């Protein structure tokens, strides 16, 4: 069920929850031709515990990067449309939160231009799903993007293995400490 909330916002309603994102984002579809980086793992902690740790878009210490993140303009960490500024050795990276749902335990974001990598139309989703056997959590992180044809394999590998896998391993360590 899709419902429109205001003149520029859309909402996806599922099980009584609403995830908000700019209406314009509905028209940009993840094309099957776009590269897709994907990584998933299972955590021994309940989904509610994992989600509570990662739900705020500006809370990034769990990723073990040592990089500070903060929301611009005083926005809350779950404010759709808010921009997270990540301090790096180079210019700061900026990411816009485009969807957030506590009920479905996910958020999606995109890079603001200029992206810190030679990719365009980067969109990522981090989702936590309950595993009922053993009260554990299935966590998956994926991104779609566009890049030069000859660079696809490199950037898929980079985001999967040097990004998502590393950050989820750090999350596991954070939860076990």
C-alpha positions as CSV (number, residue, x, y, z in Angstrom):
1,X,0.0,0.0,0.0
2,X,1.5,3.4,-1.0
3,X,0.2,6.5,0.6
4,X,1.1,10.1,-0.1
5,X,2.0,12.3,2.9
6,X,2.0,15.9,1.9
7,X,2.9,17.5,-1.4
8,X,6.5,16.2,-1.7
9,X,6.5,13.1,0.5
10,X,5.4,9.6,-0.1
11,X,5.0,6.8,2.4
12,X,5.1,3.0,2.2
13,X,2.8,1.5,4.7
14,X,3.4,-2.0,5.9
15,X,2.0,-3.6,9.0
16,X,0.9,-0.3,10.4
17,X,4.3,1.4,10.0
18,X,5.2,4.1,7.5
19,X,8.6,4.7,5.9
20,X,8.9,8.1,4.4
21,X,11.0,9.1,1.4
22,X,10.8,11.9,-1.1
23,X,8.2,11.2,-3.7
24,X,10.7,11.9,-6.5
25,X,12.6,8.8,-5.4
26,X,9.7,6.6,-6.3
27,X,10.4,7.1,-10.0
28,X,14.1,6.0,-9.8
29,X,14.0,2.2,-10.0
30,X,16.9,-0.1,-9.2
31,X,17.6,-1.3,-12.7
32,X,18.6,-4.9,-13.2
33,X,21.5,-3.7,-15.2
34,X,22.9,-1.6,-12.4
35,X,25.7,-3.2,-10.4
36,X,24.6,-4.5,-7.0
37,X,26.8,-5.1,-4.0
38,X,25.3,-7.4,-1.4
39,X,26.4,-8.8,1.9
40,X,24.5,-10.6,4.6
41,X,25.2,-12.4,7.9
42,X,23.4,-13.8,11.0
43,X,23.9,-12.4,14.5
44,X,23.3,-14.3,17.7
45,X,21.5,-11.3,19.2
46,X,17.8,-10.6,18.7
47,X,16.8,-8.4,15.8
48,X,15.5,-5.8,18.2
49,X,18.9,-5.5,19.9
50,X,20.7,-5.2,16.6
51,X,18.3,-2.6,15.2
52,X,18.4,-0.6,18.4
53,X,22.2,-0.3,17.9
54,X,22.2,0.8,14.3
55,X,18.8,2.5,13.8
56,X,20.0,6.1,14.2
57,X,21.6,7.2,11.0
58,X,24.1,9.5,12.8
59,X,25.2,6.8,15.2
60,X,28.2,5.2,13.3
61,X,30.6,4.2,16.1
62,X,29.3,0.6,15.9
63,X,31.0,0.3,12.4
64,X,34.4,0.4,14.0
65,X,35.7,3.0,11.5
66,X,36.8,5.6,14.1
67,X,35.1,8.1,11.8
68,X,32.8,10.7,13.3
69,X,29.3,11.1,11.8
70,X,26.7,13.8,12.5
71,X,23.5,15.0,11.1
72,X,23.5,18.4,9.4
73,X,21.1,21.1,10.4
74,X,20.4,19.5,13.8
75,X,18.2,16.8,12.2
76,X,17.4,13.6,14.2
77,X,19.1,10.4,13.2
78,X,15.9,9.0,11.9
79,X,14.7,12.1,10.0
80,X,14.1,11.1,6.4
81,X,15.7,13.7,4.2
82,X,18.4,14.4,6.8
83,X,22.0,14.4,5.7
84,X,24.7,12.5,7.6
85,X,28.2,14.1,7.3
86,X,31.0,11.6,7.8
87,X,34.4,13.1,8.6
88,X,37.2,11.4,6.6
89,X,40.9,12.1,6.0
90,X,39.8,13.8,2.7
91,X,36.7,15.8,2.1
92,X,33.7,14.8,4.2
93,X,31.3,12.3,2.7
94,X,27.6,13.2,2.8
95,X,24.7,10.8,2.7
96,X,21.0,11.5,2.6
97,X,18.5,9.3,4.5
98,X,15.8,8.4,2.0
99,X,13.8,5.8,4.0
100,X,13.5,4.7,7.6
101,X,11.2,2.1,9.2
102,X,11.4,0.9,12.8
103,X,8.6,-1.6,12.2
104,X,10.5,-3.2,9.3
105,X,13.9,-2.4,10.8
106,X,15.6,-0.9,7.8
107,X,16.9,2.4,6.4
108,X,18.0,3.4,2.9
109,X,20.4,6.2,2.0
110,X,22.1,7.7,-1.0
111,X,25.3,9.7,-1.5
112,X,25.0,13.4,-1.9
113,X,27.1,14.8,-4.8
114,X,29.9,14.7,-5.1
115,X,30.2,11.0,-4.1
116,X,33.5,10.0,-2.5
117,X,33.9,7.2,-5.1
118,X,33.6,7.3,-8.9
119,X,30.0,6.0,-8.9
120,X,26.7,7.6,-9.5
121,X,23.2,7.0,-8.3
122,X,24.5,5.1,-5.3
123,X,21.6,3.9,-3.0
124,X,22.1,1.5,-0.1
125,X,19.8,-0.3,2.3
126,X,20.7,-1.8,5.7
127,X,18.0,-4.2,7.0
128,X,17.6,-6.4,10.1
129,X,15.2,-9.3,10.0
130,X,14.3,-11.6,12.9
131,X,15.4,-15.2,12.7
132,X,12.8,-17.0,14.9
133,X,14.9,-20.1,15.6
134,X,17.2,-19.1,18.4
135,X,16.0,-15.4,18.5
136,X,18.8,-14.2,16.2
137,X,19.0,-11.6,13.5
138,X,19.6,-11.8,9.8
139,X,21.3,-8.6,8.7
140,X,21.7,-7.6,5.0
141,X,23.3,-4.6,3.4
142,X,23.1,-3.8,-0.3
143,X,23.7,-1.0,-2.7
144,X,23.0,-0.3,-6.3
145,X,24.9,2.2,-8.3
146,X,26.2,3.1,-11.7
147,X,29.9,3.3,-12.8
148,X,32.1,2.8,-15.7
149,X,31.5,-0.6,-17.3
150,X,35.0,-1.8,-16.7
151,X,34.9,-0.8,-13.1
152,X,31.8,-2.8,-12.1
153,X,33.5,-5.8,-10.6
154,X,36.0,-3.6,-8.7
155,X,33.3,-1.4,-7.0
156,X,30.9,-4.4,-6.2
157,X,33.9,-6.1,-4.5
158,X,34.9,-2.9,-2.8
159,X,31.5,-2.2,-1.3
160,X,30.8,-5.8,-0.4
161,X,34.2,-6.8,1.1
162,X,35.9,-3.6,2.2
163,X,32.6,-1.9,3.3
164,X,29.6,-3.9,4.3
165,X,31.5,-7.1,5.4
166,X,34.0,-5.0,7.5
167,X,31.3,-2.8,9.1
168,X,29.1,-5.8,9.9
169,X,32.0,-7.6,11.5
170,X,32.6,-4.5,13.6
171,X,29.0,-4.5,14.6
172,X,29.3,-8.1,15.7
173,X,32.3,-7.2,17.9
174,X,30.5,-4.1,19.2
175,X,27.4,-6.2,20.2
176,X,29.6,-8.9,21.9
177,X,31.6,-6.4,24.0
